[in-house]
Amino acid sequence: MIQQLESQTEWDVCIIGGGATGLGTALDAASRGLKTILFEQYDFAKGTSSKSTKLVHGGVRYLQQGNIRLVMEALKERGLLLKNAPHLVHNQQFIVPNYKWWEKPFYGIGLKIYDWMAGKLGLGPSALLSKEETLALAPTLDAEGLTGGVVYHDGQFDDARLAISIAQTAVQYGAVVLNYFPVTGLLKMQQKVCGVWAKDSQTGKEREVKSKVVINATGVFTDTVMKMDDPKHESIISPSQGIHLVVDKEFLPGDTAIMVPRTDDGRVLFAVPWHNKIVLGTTDTPVNSISAEPVPFEEEIDFILTHIGRYLTKDPQRSDVKSMFAGLRPLVKGKTKKTAALARDHLITIADSGMITITGGKWTTYRKMAEDVVDIAMEKAGLEKKDCITEDMKLADYSATVIPADINSLSNDELKAIVQQSVTEEMCMTTEDFLSRRTRQLLLDARFAITIAPVVATMLAEEMNKDENWIKEQINNFNAIAKNYLPLK
């Protein structure tokens, strides 16, 4: 891909940012026949896109807020994702436990509307359950005061793996996608953006990359790129942190997830089975600073443990937490101070310089966001109009063996084969790429990830012809990040 970067004199579309939105945009543009290049400063999906609640969902919460349009769009996209990436997205059953007399009719009606809105792309009908039926599906729910529940269906997925799958599909259509390639500046001619400066982090070499249109898809870093274009730019992102705690399956055995419809701060709380563990989350905490590796706050950890403890017979303690991770939502500033109330609709803006920015949105609607921004980019850059074809597009890895998320039980030979595959086919460059996103070990069990890191670093070094110093540096870098995934004070 670096050879392609060097031989191409001008691109049709240059995308900054390799999360869900940027990768989706690269796939959409390349599949319409546009010469497409994407630069990511770290690894694909390193930020928000690998730190989600692992749900492909219409958004029951947005239904509560009355944001019907967003829910309709998301339910359609959920159905398409299930069809186009069945190796990574599956149907997940949820229970809303009822402890007050009015909850069953209230949530029952709401979730019937949710089913109806999904139409033929629905994943299964919601239903009212008796107390006995509820406990049969979720035996560790607190039975005291439980009157029953409502069961409904949504999608569940592996976010970072899906990002890699989208990247691979984009490459199949001719896109060039490069990780560890930060954009350091914008090229301008007569006040118009006509490309970028991109730097190869591995070699330090900087390149001038010309493009007919530049798309800023950098999530929480949106304002940084907008300020590169216009130093007077006023920030539009109001970042909010969401954290998740991962615990053993014993806290919620079986395959059914729990959705708690109301917490003290007005959010919903999930307990979702994922790779044989349970993901608990999420929080919504406004933050002032943006970091590539956000860290959970003490009060967020307490908030999740306290709230989930109200619903389970065995309350998870800090010592039960296998891993915890934080992500930043790129919420677009609204008229409200409360981030939980800001809609997740996406926003597309065109600067005076012609640079296009897309931000907001959510994982589930990444494909639609990409379609919208490429439509605008083609018009803006005067490119030949071609229709979007991603709606029925099967994503890469469709029949291939998917790398396991949990590598705890692998033999050394099996691990080596997976390390090789991640380097040769998935642009894995670091120990953290491998343990956090190619596999999901760091998110599933941070202690084990720290233990296995030296083995992985050595295998990567062998595959990539790196020396002892590189191995040491990799282990140190990984440990510095991984310690923040450990829950103990």
N, C-alpha and C positions, 0 to 999 in steps of 0.2 A: 504493500500500500504506500510505503514511503517512496518507492520507485514511481508509482503512479502520480503521487504528489509532485515529484520533480519533473515528470515528463509532460504534465498537462499545463498549458499556458494560461488558460482561463476556465473557470467553473461557472455553471449556471447558478448553483445555489451553494452557499457556504453556511454551515450551521455551527453555532457556538453552543456547546453543552451536550453531554452524552448521557443524560438521564432518560426517563420514559418519553418526555416530550420531544427532545432533540433526536433521539433514535427513531421514534415514530415518524418524525418529519423527514429524516433521511430516507427511510423506507418509502414513504409516500412519494417524495420527489424523484428518487431513483427509479421507482416502478412506473413513473410517468415518462421516463426517458430523459430526465434532466441529469446533466453532469453534476454530481452531488459530492460534496466533501464535508465531513464533520470533525470538529476538534473538541476533545474533552481534556480538561486540565489535570484530572486525576484518573481514576478508573471509571469505566461505564457504570452508571447507577450507584456510584460511591455515596452520594448524598441521600437526599430524601427518597429517591426511587428504590433504595434497598432497605429502607427503615419503616415500611408501611405496616398496617395491621394485617397484611396478607389477605385482604378481601377484595374481590372483584364484585362490586355491589352497586345497586341503584341508589342506595343511601336512604335508609329508613328515617334517618335524622332530618334529611332535607324534605321528606314528605311531611314530617311534623312541622317544619318551618313553612310549609306551603309552597316550596320551590318545585312545582309540578314539572316544569320544562326540563330542569336539570335531571330529575328522577327518570322521566321518560327517556331522555337521551342516554343516561347511564344504564338503564335496564336493557335498552337495545344493544349497547356496546358490550354489556355483560354477556348477552346471548351470543354475540358474534365471537367474542374471545373464547368462549367455551367450545365453539365450533372450530375455530381456527388454530387453537393451541391446546387441544385436549390432553397433551402430555404434561401440561403445566397448570392447567385450570380445571377445577372440578366442582361439582355440585356439593354444597355443604348445608347440612340441616342445622337450624338454630332453634333454640327454645327461648321464649320470653316468659320467665316464671311470674306467676300472679300471686300476690300476697294481699291485695285489696279487692273488694267486691267489684269495683268498677273497671278493673284492669282488663279482665277477659273480654267483655264486649268492646271496650275502647280499642285495645290493640288488635283484637280479632277483626273488627271492621277495617281498621287502618291497613292491616296486612292483606285483607281481601282486595282492597283497592290497589295495593302494591302488586298483587298477582294479576289483577285485571290490566294494570298499566303495562305489564311485561308482555301481555298477549301471547302470541305463539312462541315467543322466545323465553317463556317462563320456564323455571327449573322444577316446578312441582307446586301443588296447591298448599296453601296454609290451612291449618286446622286447629280447632279448640281441643285441648286435652284435659282429662280429669287429673286429679292429684296423683293417682296411681300410675297413669300413663306417663305423666311428666317425670316421676321418679324412676320409672322403668328406663327412660331414655337418659336421664341424668341422675344417677343414684346418689351422687354426693351433694345434691342441692339440699339446702336446709329445709327439712320437712315441716318445721314448726311454723304454723300460720299459712303454709302453702295451700292455695285453693285450686291450683291447676296451672295450666300454661297455654301458650299459643305457639305452635310450631310453624316455621316458614323456611324458605330456601333462598340461599344466595350463593355467590361464587367464592372459591378460595384458591389462592395461587402462590407460587414462589416468585416474588417480585424481581430479584436480581437475575434469576435464571431466565425469566421472560425477557428482561432487557437484553441479555446475551442473544437470545433467540431472535429478537427483532433486529439486532445488529447483524447477525449472520445472514438473515433474510435480505437486509438492505445491501449487503456485500454481494449476495447472489444476483442482485439486480444492477450491480455495477457501482454502488456507492463506495467511497473511501471513508472509513471511520477510524480515527486515530485517538487512542487514549494516551495519557501523559504528554499531551501536546497543548499547553496553555496558549490562549490567544493573548498577546501582549500589547496589541494596539490595532487600530483600524486604519486601512488605507483610504485616502480621500483624494478626490479630484474635483476641483471647483465646488467645495463644500459637500460633495456627495460621496457616500461610502461606496468604495468599489473593490473591497477586499479586506484582508486582515494580515497582521503579522502573527505568525505562529512559531512557537519555540519547541523543539524536541527536548523534553526533560532529560532523556537518556544521554544525549550528546552535547546539549547546550546550543546546537545549531539553530539559527533563526531563519525563517523563510518568509518571503513576500508571496501572498496567495491572492490572485485576482479573482473576483467573482462578480457576476451580474447583480446578485442580490445577497445580502447577509441577514441571517435570521438569528436573533438572540433568544436562546431557549435555555437559560442558565438558572431557572428556578430561583432559589433564595439569593443568588448572585446577580439577579437581573439588573439591579441599580448600578452595580459596579461597571457592567458593560455599557449601560446607558450613559454613565458619567464619562466613559472613554470617548463616547460620541459627542457628548455635550456636558462640559464641566459644570454648567449651571443647572443641570437636571435635578429636579426635586424627587426624592425617593417615592416609589409607589408600592414598595413591598413592606408589609407589616409582619415580620416573621413570628411564627408561633411554634413552640416546641411540643412534640408529642413523644411520650416514652412508652416502652413496652417491657414487661417482665416475662421471662420464660421459666416455667416450672415443669416438674415431672407430670406424666400422664395420670398418676394416682389421684391428683386433685380433681380431675374430671375424666374418669375412664369412659370408654365408649367413643362413638364417632360424632356425637352431637355437641355443637357449640352453644354457649349461653350469650344472650344479649340482654344486658340490664338497661332498660330504656331511660332511666333517669338517675343521675348522680347529683351530688350537692351543687356542682357547678353547671348543671343543666346539660351535660354531655351524655352520650350513651357509653356503656362500658362492655367490652367483649372478653370472653374467655373462649379461645378458638384452638381446636386441635391442629397441630402443624408439625409434620415430620416426627411424629411420635412424642411430641412435647405439647405443652399448652402455652399459648401466647396470651398474656393478660394486658389489656390496654384500652383506651389510651388517655393521655392527659392533653390539656390545651393551655399552655403557659406562654404568654407574650414574652419575647426576649428582645434585648436591645442589640446584642452582638451576634454576628453570623460566623459560624465556625464550620470547618470541613468535618470535624469530629465533635459534634455536640455531646454534652455529658448530662445524664439525668440529675435533676435536683433532688435533694433529700425529701422535700415535701411532696414531690411527684411520686417517689417510691412509696412513701407512707400512704398517699392518697389511694393508689391502686390496691395496696395490701389491705387497707381499711375497708374500702368499698367491696372488694371481691369477698372479703371475709364475712360480710353480712349475708352472703348468699350460699356459702359452702359449709358443709358440716365440719371439714377440717380447714382451719384458716392457714393459708400459706404465710410463713415467716420469712424474714430476710435470708435466713440460712438455707431456705428451700429454693431460693432463686438461683438458677443455673447460669443465667446471663441476663443482661438488661441493655437495651439500646435506645438511643434517642434520634429523632429525625426532626428537621425543620420544615414547616409548611410555608410555601411562598404565598401567603395570603395577600390579596390586593387590598390596599387601604380602602375602607368604606367609611360610612358616616358614623360607625359604631366603634366604641373602644373595646368591646368584648369580642375577642377573636372567634369564639365558638359560634357567634352569630353571623360572621362574614360568610357569604356564599362562596362555594368553590368553583363558580363559573370561571371559564378562562377569559383572558383579556388579550386582544391583539392590538398593538399600536404601531403606527408608522411615523418615524421621526422625520424632521425636515431634511435630514441627510439621506433619507430613503431606507435606513436600517429598520427592519421589522422586528418587533419584540412580541413573543408569546409567553404568557405567564398565567399562574393560577391553575384552575382545573384540578383533576385528580387522576390517579393511575387508570381507573376503569375507562375514562374517556380519552385516553392518549391518542387513539386512532382518529377520532373525530377532530380533536384539536389539530392534529397534523394535517388532516384534509383541509380544514379551514385556513390554516396559515399558508399552505402551499397554493391554494386557490388565489389568495391575496398576493403572494410572492410572484406568481406567474403573470398576473395582471400588471403588477407594479414594474416588473423588469421587462415587460413586453415579450415574454416567452410564449411560444406556441401553446395554445390552450389544449390540454388533454385531460380527460376525465380521470378521477381517482379510481383505482382498482383494488384498494386494500380490503374492501368490505368482505369479500369472499376468499381472501388470500390466506392459504395455510402457512403457518410460520415454521421456520427451519427447525430441525431436530424432530420433525413430525414423526418419523419412524425410527429415529436413531435412539441409541441408549442414552438416557439422561444421566449425567453425573450425579451420584447420590449426594444428598444434602448433608447427611450425617456419616462421617468417615470413621467413627469410633470402632466399628467392628471389622474394618478392612485389614487384610494381610499387607505386608510390605510391598509385595509384587502388585497387588491390586491398587494400592495407593500410588505406586510409581506409574502405572498405566494411566491413572486418572490425572496425575500431574502432567504427564506427557500430552494427553489430550487437551488439557486446559491451556497449555503453552502453544501447541501447534494449531489448534482450531478455535481458541477462544481468547487469544491475546492476553493471557494471564501474564503479568509482569513482576508481581511481587508476592511475598508470602501472605500479606494481608489480602490481596486480590483472591488468592486461592482459598484461604480459610474463612473469609468473610462473604465472598460473593460467588465464586465458582462452586465451592461447597458452601454450606451455611454454618459450619462448625462453631465459629465465634459467637453466632447468635443463639445457637442451641446449647452450647456448654463451653463457656469461656475458659474454665480451668483446663479442660482437656485440650482446647485449642492452643493454649500457652504451652502445654506439655509436648504437643506434637509439632510445634512450630520449627524447632531445630531440624527435625527429620524432613519436613516439607522444604525448608530453605535449602538444605543440602541437595535434595532431589531436583529442585528448580535450578540450582547452580549448575548441576550436571547437564541438565537439558539445555540451558542457555549459555553454557561456557563461561560461567562466572567463577571468581576466585574466593579464597577463604575470607578475605576482608568483606566481600559482598555478603557472604553468608552471615557474618557477625553483625553487620549493619542491618540486614533484614530482620534478624532475630530481635535486635534492640528496638528497631522501629515498630515491629509487631507488638512486642511486650508493652511499649509505651502507649499504644492504642488500646490493647486488650485489657489492660488493668482497669480501664474505665467501664468495662462490661461486667466487672466483678461487683457484686452488690454489697459486700460487707463494708461497714464504716471504717 
